[in-house]
Amino acid sequence: MKRFFALLFCTLALSGLLSGCVTLSQGQIRRPQVESQELAFQTPSADAPVAIFKTSQGEFRAVLYPEIAPMAVENFTQLAKQGYYDSTNFHRIISGFAVQGGDGTDTGKGGSTIWNNAPYPMEVSDQLHHYAGALCAAFSPDEPISGMSQFYVVQALPDSVDSNLQKQMEEAGYRSEVIAAYDKAGGLPYLDYTDTVFGQVYAGMETIDAIASTKLDEEGNPIQPVTIESVIITTYGEAESGTASDASSSEPSAPSGEASRSVAQSDSTSQP
């Protein structure tokens, strides 16, 4: 399985699919309603934890999975409650691929954890995959214990997993349900088992698509910063009833720290 992903990643890189060459304008992407028994497409329970991201491009919401990725969720939620992500920017944007933020230094080279900035290990599971809208913690490809505060949201297009790739996935041992979900939703299957998926966007993918359409400079940086104004941690029931509080915790923000990152990190760290 790991050899399959390594070969696939190289193939996609050579073909230009990882270079950010996809250009999309806001409002052009039609994302289908995915009916699947896979966890990412199930309606969350009322007490399921969710994160409400308020950005300069709009709002999106993601359900979190602490039972599958407990350390990633704990680090993310506690930092969010401390206000760590407030007023930070998405520092890496690749249209048709992913949008990445979560670095308090806004450079893609920093980050933090609630464990005195010590990194945490990957938490991978066949229950969660890199479907479009997956909320993931970035890791260094060479260091499985490198999780910090940086995260990315998969912005792959609905038709990104074609029949040829599906065949390769089948040969690699993927479950038919996973292949079918990738076929409907799109995603980045070559990142499975290389980073931690700890959440799934269930509302506001149009915001992710808008962020991905941001104009970039020659170095790939957003010409106009796309800011995370706040991240509210609440439950699905409270979020959907409109009772979620917009107030951050009174705890101070966690200090920034340097560390290797992963799939969604900058050139000097790891890349998705």
Contacts in CASP RR format, 6 or more apart in sequence:
PFRMAT RR
TARGET T0000
AUTHOR 0000-0000-0000
METHOD contacts of the structure
MODEL  1
MKRFFALLFCTLALSGLLSGCVTLSQGQIRRPQVESQELAFQTPSADAPV
AIFKTSQGEFRAVLYPEIAPMAVENFTQLAKQGYYDSTNFHRIISGFAVQ
GGDGTDTGKGGSTIWNNAPYPMEVSDQLHHYAGALCAAFSPDEPISGMSQ
FYVVQALPDSVDSNLQKQMEEAGYRSEVIAAYDKAGGLPYLDYTDTVFGQ
VYAGMETIDAIASTKLDEEGNPIQPVTIESVIITTYGEAESGTASDASSS
EPSAPSGEASRSVAQSDSTSQP
1 172 0 8 1.000
1 173 0 8 1.000
1 193 0 8 1.000
2 193 0 8 1.000
4 168 0 8 1.000
4 171 0 8 1.000
4 172 0 8 1.000
5 190 0 8 1.000
5 191 0 8 1.000
5 192 0 8 1.000
5 193 0 8 1.000
5 194 0 8 1.000
8 165 0 8 1.000
8 168 0 8 1.000
8 189 0 8 1.000
8 190 0 8 1.000
9 18 0 8 1.000
9 190 0 8 1.000
12 18 0 8 1.000
12 190 0 8 1.000
13 19 0 8 1.000
17 97 0 8 1.000
18 94 0 8 1.000
18 97 0 8 1.000
18 271 0 8 1.000
20 94 0 8 1.000
20 95 0 8 1.000
20 96 0 8 1.000
20 97 0 8 1.000
22 94 0 8 1.000
22 95 0 8 1.000
22 96 0 8 1.000
22 97 0 8 1.000
22 157 0 8 1.000
23 95 0 8 1.000
24 95 0 8 1.000
24 96 0 8 1.000
24 209 0 8 1.000
24 212 0 8 1.000
24 213 0 8 1.000
25 213 0 8 1.000
26 209 0 8 1.000
26 210 0 8 1.000
26 213 0 8 1.000
27 206 0 8 1.000
27 209 0 8 1.000
27 210 0 8 1.000
29 157 0 8 1.000
29 158 0 8 1.000
29 206 0 8 1.000
29 209 0 8 1.000
30 158 0 8 1.000
31 132 0 8 1.000
31 158 0 8 1.000
31 185 0 8 1.000
31 205 0 8 1.000
32 158 0 8 1.000
32 184 0 8 1.000
32 185 0 8 1.000
34 41 0 8 1.000
34 131 0 8 1.000
34 181 0 8 1.000
34 184 0 8 1.000
34 185 0 8 1.000
35 41 0 8 1.000
35 184 0 8 1.000
36 177 0 8 1.000
36 180 0 8 1.000
36 181 0 8 1.000
36 184 0 8 1.000
36 185 0 8 1.000
37 177 0 8 1.000
38 127 0 8 1.000
38 129 0 8 1.000
38 131 0 8 1.000
38 177 0 8 1.000
38 178 0 8 1.000
38 181 0 8 1.000
39 65 0 8 1.000
39 127 0 8 1.000
39 128 0 8 1.000
39 200 0 8 1.000
40 128 0 8 1.000
40 129 0 8 1.000
40 131 0 8 1.000
40 134 0 8 1.000
40 181 0 8 1.000
40 199 0 8 1.000
40 200 0 8 1.000
41 131 0 8 1.000
41 181 0 8 1.000
41 185 0 8 1.000
41 200 0 8 1.000
44 50 0 8 1.000
44 63 0 8 1.000
44 202 0 8 1.000
44 236 0 8 1.000
45 236 0 8 1.000
46 235 0 8 1.000
46 236 0 8 1.000
46 237 0 8 1.000
47 235 0 8 1.000
47 236 0 8 1.000
47 237 0 8 1.000
48 63 0 8 1.000
48 64 0 8 1.000
48 235 0 8 1.000
48 236 0 8 1.000
49 63 0 8 1.000
49 64 0 8 1.000
49 66 0 8 1.000
49 73 0 8 1.000
49 77 0 8 1.000
49 233 0 8 1.000
49 234 0 8 1.000
49 235 0 8 1.000
49 236 0 8 1.000
50 61 0 8 1.000
50 62 0 8 1.000
50 63 0 8 1.000
50 64 0 8 1.000
50 202 0 8 1.000
50 233 0 8 1.000
50 234 0 8 1.000
50 235 0 8 1.000
50 236 0 8 1.000
50 239 0 8 1.000
51 61 0 8 1.000
51 62 0 8 1.000
51 64 0 8 1.000
51 76 0 8 1.000
51 77 0 8 1.000
51 80 0 8 1.000
51 135 0 8 1.000
51 231 0 8 1.000
51 232 0 8 1.000
51 233 0 8 1.000
52 59 0 8 1.000
52 61 0 8 1.000
52 231 0 8 1.000
52 232 0 8 1.000
52 234 0 8 1.000
52 239 0 8 1.000
52 244 0 8 1.000
53 59 0 8 1.000
53 60 0 8 1.000
53 61 0 8 1.000
53 62 0 8 1.000
53 207 0 8 1.000
53 228 0 8 1.000
53 230 0 8 1.000
53 231 0 8 1.000
54 228 0 8 1.000
54 229 0 8 1.000
54 230 0 8 1.000
54 231 0 8 1.000
54 232 0 8 1.000
54 246 0 8 1.000
55 90 0 8 1.000
55 207 0 8 1.000
55 211 0 8 1.000
55 226 0 8 1.000
55 227 0 8 1.000
55 228 0 8 1.000
55 229 0 8 1.000
56 225 0 8 1.000
56 226 0 8 1.000
56 227 0 8 1.000
56 229 0 8 1.000
57 207 0 8 1.000
57 210 0 8 1.000
57 211 0 8 1.000
57 214 0 8 1.000
57 226 0 8 1.000
58 207 0 8 1.000
58 210 0 8 1.000
59 204 0 8 1.000
59 207 0 8 1.000
60 153 0 8 1.000
60 201 0 8 1.000
60 203 0 8 1.000
60 204 0 8 1.000
60 205 0 8 1.000
60 207 0 8 1.000
60 208 0 8 1.000
61 201 0 8 1.000
61 202 0 8 1.000
61 203 0 8 1.000
61 204 0 8 1.000
61 239 0 8 1.000
62 133 0 8 1.000
62 135 0 8 1.000
62 153 0 8 1.000
62 199 0 8 1.000
62 200 0 8 1.000
62 201 0 8 1.000
62 202 0 8 1.000
63 199 0 8 1.000
63 200 0 8 1.000
63 202 0 8 1.000
63 236 0 8 1.000
64 73 0 8 1.000
64 76 0 8 1.000
64 77 0 8 1.000
64 135 0 8 1.000
64 198 0 8 1.000
64 199 0 8 1.000
65 73 0 8 1.000
65 127 0 8 1.000
65 128 0 8 1.000
65 197 0 8 1.000
65 198 0 8 1.000
65 199 0 8 1.000
65 200 0 8 1.000
66 73 0 8 1.000
66 74 0 8 1.000
68 123 0 8 1.000
68 125 0 8 1.000
68 127 0 8 1.000
68 128 0 8 1.000
68 198 0 8 1.000
69 123 0 8 1.000
69 125 0 8 1.000
69 128 0 8 1.000
69 137 0 8 1.000
69 196 0 8 1.000
69 197 0 8 1.000
69 198 0 8 1.000
69 199 0 8 1.000
70 123 0 8 1.000
71 120 0 8 1.000
71 121 0 8 1.000
71 123 0 8 1.000
72 120 0 8 1.000
72 123 0 8 1.000
72 137 0 8 1.000
72 147 0 8 1.000
72 196 0 8 1.000
72 198 0 8 1.000
73 198 0 8 1.000
73 199 0 8 1.000
74 114 0 8 1.000
75 113 0 8 1.000
75 114 0 8 1.000
75 115 0 8 1.000
75 120 0 8 1.000
75 137 0 8 1.000
75 147 0 8 1.000
75 148 0 8 1.000
75 149 0 8 1.000
76 137 0 8 1.000
76 149 0 8 1.000
76 151 0 8 1.000
76 198 0 8 1.000
77 233 0 8 1.000
78 114 0 8 1.000
79 85 0 8 1.000
79 112 0 8 1.000
79 113 0 8 1.000
79 114 0 8 1.000
79 149 0 8 1.000
79 253 0 8 1.000
79 254 0 8 1.000
80 231 0 8 1.000
80 232 0 8 1.000
80 233 0 8 1.000
81 233 0 8 1.000
81 248 0 8 1.000
81 249 0 8 1.000
81 251 0 8 1.000
82 248 0 8 1.000
82 249 0 8 1.000
82 251 0 8 1.000
82 252 0 8 1.000
82 253 0 8 1.000
82 254 0 8 1.000
83 230 0 8 1.000
83 231 0 8 1.000
83 248 0 8 1.000
83 249 0 8 1.000
83 253 0 8 1.000
84 102 0 8 1.000
84 104 0 8 1.000
84 112 0 8 1.000
84 149 0 8 1.000
84 253 0 8 1.000
84 254 0 8 1.000
85 102 0 8 1.000
85 104 0 8 1.000
85 149 0 8 1.000
85 228 0 8 1.000
85 230 0 8 1.000
85 231 0 8 1.000
86 228 0 8 1.000
86 229 0 8 1.000
86 230 0 8 1.000
86 231 0 8 1.000
86 248 0 8 1.000
86 253 0 8 1.000
87 227 0 8 1.000
87 228 0 8 1.000
87 229 0 8 1.000
88 101 0 8 1.000
88 102 0 8 1.000
88 103 0 8 1.000
88 104 0 8 1.000
88 106 0 8 1.000
88 227 0 8 1.000
88 228 0 8 1.000
89 101 0 8 1.000
89 106 0 8 1.000
89 222 0 8 1.000
89 225 0 8 1.000
89 226 0 8 1.000
89 227 0 8 1.000
89 228 0 8 1.000
90 99 0 8 1.000
90 100 0 8 1.000
90 101 0 8 1.000
90 211 0 8 1.000
90 214 0 8 1.000
90 222 0 8 1.000
90 226 0 8 1.000
90 227 0 8 1.000
90 228 0 8 1.000
91 100 0 8 1.000
91 101 0 8 1.000
91 102 0 8 1.000
91 103 0 8 1.000
91 106 0 8 1.000
91 107 0 8 1.000
91 108 0 8 1.000
91 221 0 8 1.000
91 266 0 8 1.000
92 98 0 8 1.000
92 99 0 8 1.000
92 100 0 8 1.000
92 101 0 8 1.000
92 108 0 8 1.000
92 152 0 8 1.000
92 264 0 8 1.000
92 265 0 8 1.000
92 266 0 8 1.000
93 99 0 8 1.000
93 100 0 8 1.000
93 211 0 8 1.000
93 212 0 8 1.000
93 214 0 8 1.000
93 216 0 8 1.000
93 220 0 8 1.000
93 222 0 8 1.000
93 226 0 8 1.000
94 155 0 8 1.000
94 212 0 8 1.000
94 272 0 8 1.000
95 155 0 8 1.000
95 212 0 8 1.000
95 213 0 8 1.000
96 155 0 8 1.000
96 156 0 8 1.000
96 157 0 8 1.000
96 160 0 8 1.000
96 212 0 8 1.000
97 154 0 8 1.000
97 155 0 8 1.000
97 156 0 8 1.000
97 188 0 8 1.000
97 212 0 8 1.000
97 272 0 8 1.000
98 152 0 8 1.000
98 153 0 8 1.000
98 154 0 8 1.000
98 155 0 8 1.000
98 156 0 8 1.000
98 188 0 8 1.000
98 263 0 8 1.000
98 264 0 8 1.000
98 272 0 8 1.000
99 152 0 8 1.000
99 153 0 8 1.000
99 155 0 8 1.000
99 208 0 8 1.000
99 211 0 8 1.000
99 212 0 8 1.000
99 226 0 8 1.000
100 108 0 8 1.000
100 138 0 8 1.000
100 150 0 8 1.000
100 151 0 8 1.000
100 152 0 8 1.000
100 153 0 8 1.000
100 264 0 8 1.000
100 265 0 8 1.000
100 272 0 8 1.000
101 108 0 8 1.000
101 150 0 8 1.000
101 151 0 8 1.000
101 152 0 8 1.000
101 228 0 8 1.000
101 264 0 8 1.000
102 111 0 8 1.000
102 149 0 8 1.000
102 150 0 8 1.000
102 151 0 8 1.000
102 228 0 8 1.000
103 109 0 8 1.000
103 110 0 8 1.000
103 111 0 8 1.000
103 149 0 8 1.000
103 150 0 8 1.000
103 256 0 8 1.000
104 110 0 8 1.000
104 111 0 8 1.000
104 112 0 8 1.000
104 149 0 8 1.000
104 256 0 8 1.000
105 111 0 8 1.000
105 256 0 8 1.000
105 257 0 8 1.000
107 266 0 8 1.000
108 150 0 8 1.000
108 261 0 8 1.000
108 265 0 8 1.000
108 266 0 8 1.000
108 269 0 8 1.000
109 258 0 8 1.000
109 266 0 8 1.000
109 268 0 8 1.000
109 269 0 8 1.000
110 148 0 8 1.000
110 150 0 8 1.000
110 256 0 8 1.000
110 257 0 8 1.000
110 258 0 8 1.000
110 259 0 8 1.000
110 261 0 8 1.000
110 269 0 8 1.000
111 117 0 8 1.000
111 148 0 8 1.000
111 149 0 8 1.000
111 150 0 8 1.000
111 256 0 8 1.000
111 257 0 8 1.000
111 258 0 8 1.000
111 259 0 8 1.000
111 261 0 8 1.000
112 148 0 8 1.000
112 149 0 8 1.000
112 254 0 8 1.000
112 255 0 8 1.000
112 256 0 8 1.000
112 257 0 8 1.000
113 119 0 8 1.000
113 120 0 8 1.000
113 147 0 8 1.000
113 148 0 8 1.000
113 149 0 8 1.000
113 254 0 8 1.000
114 254 0 8 1.000
117 148 0 8 1.000
117 254 0 8 1.000
117 255 0 8 1.000
117 257 0 8 1.000
117 259 0 8 1.000
119 143 0 8 1.000
119 145 0 8 1.000
119 146 0 8 1.000
119 147 0 8 1.000
119 148 0 8 1.000
119 259 0 8 1.000
119 260 0 8 1.000
120 145 0 8 1.000
120 147 0 8 1.000
121 144 0 8 1.000
121 145 0 8 1.000
121 147 0 8 1.000
122 139 0 8 1.000
122 144 0 8 1.000
122 145 0 8 1.000
122 147 0 8 1.000
122 195 0 8 1.000
122 196 0 8 1.000
123 196 0 8 1.000
123 198 0 8 1.000
124 192 0 8 1.000
124 193 0 8 1.000
124 195 0 8 1.000
124 196 0 8 1.000
124 197 0 8 1.000
125 197 0 8 1.000
126 175 0 8 1.000
126 178 0 8 1.000
128 134 0 8 1.000
128 197 0 8 1.000
128 198 0 8 1.000
128 199 0 8 1.000
128 200 0 8 1.000
129 178 0 8 1.000
129 181 0 8 1.000
129 182 0 8 1.000
129 189 0 8 1.000
129 192 0 8 1.000
129 197 0 8 1.000
130 136 0 8 1.000
130 154 0 8 1.000
130 156 0 8 1.000
130 187 0 8 1.000
130 188 0 8 1.000
130 189 0 8 1.000
130 191 0 8 1.000
130 192 0 8 1.000
130 195 0 8 1.000
130 197 0 8 1.000
131 154 0 8 1.000
131 156 0 8 1.000
131 181 0 8 1.000
131 182 0 8 1.000
131 185 0 8 1.000
131 186 0 8 1.000
131 187 0 8 1.000
131 200 0 8 1.000
132 154 0 8 1.000
132 155 0 8 1.000
132 156 0 8 1.000
132 157 0 8 1.000
132 158 0 8 1.000
132 160 0 8 1.000
132 185 0 8 1.000
132 186 0 8 1.000
132 187 0 8 1.000
132 205 0 8 1.000
133 153 0 8 1.000
133 154 0 8 1.000
133 155 0 8 1.000
133 185 0 8 1.000
133 200 0 8 1.000
133 201 0 8 1.000
133 205 0 8 1.000
133 208 0 8 1.000
134 153 0 8 1.000
134 154 0 8 1.000
134 187 0 8 1.000
134 197 0 8 1.000
134 199 0 8 1.000
134 200 0 8 1.000
134 201 0 8 1.000
135 151 0 8 1.000
135 152 0 8 1.000
135 153 0 8 1.000
135 197 0 8 1.000
135 198 0 8 1.000
135 199 0 8 1.000
135 200 0 8 1.000
135 201 0 8 1.000
136 151 0 8 1.000
136 152 0 8 1.000
136 153 0 8 1.000
136 154 0 8 1.000
136 191 0 8 1.000
136 195 0 8 1.000
136 196 0 8 1.000
136 197 0 8 1.000
136 198 0 8 1.000
136 199 0 8 1.000
136 263 0 8 1.000
136 264 0 8 1.000
136 272 0 8 1.000
137 147 0 8 1.000
137 150 0 8 1.000
137 151 0 8 1.000
137 195 0 8 1.000
137 196 0 8 1.000
137 198 0 8 1.000
137 262 0 8 1.000
138 147 0 8 1.000
138 148 0 8 1.000
138 150 0 8 1.000
138 151 0 8 1.000
138 152 0 8 1.000
138 195 0 8 1.000
138 261 0 8 1.000
138 262 0 8 1.000
138 263 0 8 1.000
138 264 0 8 1.000
138 265 0 8 1.000
138 269 0 8 1.000
138 270 0 8 1.000
138 272 0 8 1.000
139 146 0 8 1.000
139 147 0 8 1.000
139 194 0 8 1.000
139 195 0 8 1.000
139 196 0 8 1.000
139 261 0 8 1.000
139 262 0 8 1.000
139 263 0 8 1.000
139 270 0 8 1.000
140 146 0 8 1.000
140 260 0 8 1.000
140 261 0 8 1.000
140 262 0 8 1.000
140 265 0 8 1.000
140 269 0 8 1.000
140 270 0 8 1.000
141 194 0 8 1.000
141 262 0 8 1.000
141 263 0 8 1.000
141 270 0 8 1.000
142 260 0 8 1.000
142 270 0 8 1.000
143 260 0 8 1.000
146 259 0 8 1.000
146 260 0 8 1.000
146 261 0 8 1.000
146 262 0 8 1.000
146 270 0 8 1.000
147 196 0 8 1.000
147 259 0 8 1.000
147 261 0 8 1.000
147 262 0 8 1.000
148 257 0 8 1.000
148 259 0 8 1.000
148 261 0 8 1.000
149 254 0 8 1.000
150 261 0 8 1.000
150 262 0 8 1.000
150 264 0 8 1.000
150 265 0 8 1.000
151 264 0 8 1.000
152 263 0 8 1.000
152 264 0 8 1.000
152 272 0 8 1.000
153 201 0 8 1.000
153 208 0 8 1.000
154 187 0 8 1.000
154 188 0 8 1.000
154 191 0 8 1.000
155 208 0 8 1.000
155 209 0 8 1.000
155 211 0 8 1.000
155 212 0 8 1.000
156 186 0 8 1.000
156 187 0 8 1.000
156 188 0 8 1.000
157 186 0 8 1.000
158 184 0 8 1.000
158 185 0 8 1.000
158 186 0 8 1.000
159 186 0 8 1.000
160 186 0 8 1.000
160 187 0 8 1.000
160 188 0 8 1.000
161 169 0 8 1.000
161 179 0 8 1.000
161 182 0 8 1.000
161 183 0 8 1.000
161 186 0 8 1.000
161 187 0 8 1.000
161 189 0 8 1.000
165 189 0 8 1.000
166 179 0 8 1.000
166 182 0 8 1.000
166 183 0 8 1.000
169 178 0 8 1.000
169 179 0 8 1.000
169 182 0 8 1.000
169 189 0 8 1.000
170 176 0 8 1.000
170 179 0 8 1.000
174 189 0 8 1.000
182 189 0 8 1.000
188 272 0 8 1.000
191 263 0 8 1.000
191 272 0 8 1.000
194 262 0 8 1.000
194 263 0 8 1.000
195 262 0 8 1.000
195 263 0 8 1.000
195 264 0 8 1.000
195 272 0 8 1.000
201 208 0 8 1.000
211 226 0 8 1.000
214 222 0 8 1.000
214 223 0 8 1.000
214 224 0 8 1.000
214 226 0 8 1.000
215 222 0 8 1.000
215 223 0 8 1.000
215 224 0 8 1.000
216 222 0 8 1.000
216 223 0 8 1.000
217 223 0 8 1.000
230 246 0 8 1.000
230 248 0 8 1.000
232 244 0 8 1.000
232 245 0 8 1.000
232 246 0 8 1.000
234 244 0 8 1.000
234 245 0 8 1.000
238 244 0 8 1.000
259 269 0 8 1.000
260 269 0 8 1.000
260 270 0 8 1.000
261 269 0 8 1.000
261 270 0 8 1.000
262 269 0 8 1.000
262 270 0 8 1.000
262 272 0 8 1.000
263 270 0 8 1.000
263 271 0 8 1.000
263 272 0 8 1.000
264 270 0 8 1.000
264 271 0 8 1.000
264 272 0 8 1.000
265 271 0 8 1.000
265 272 0 8 1.000
END
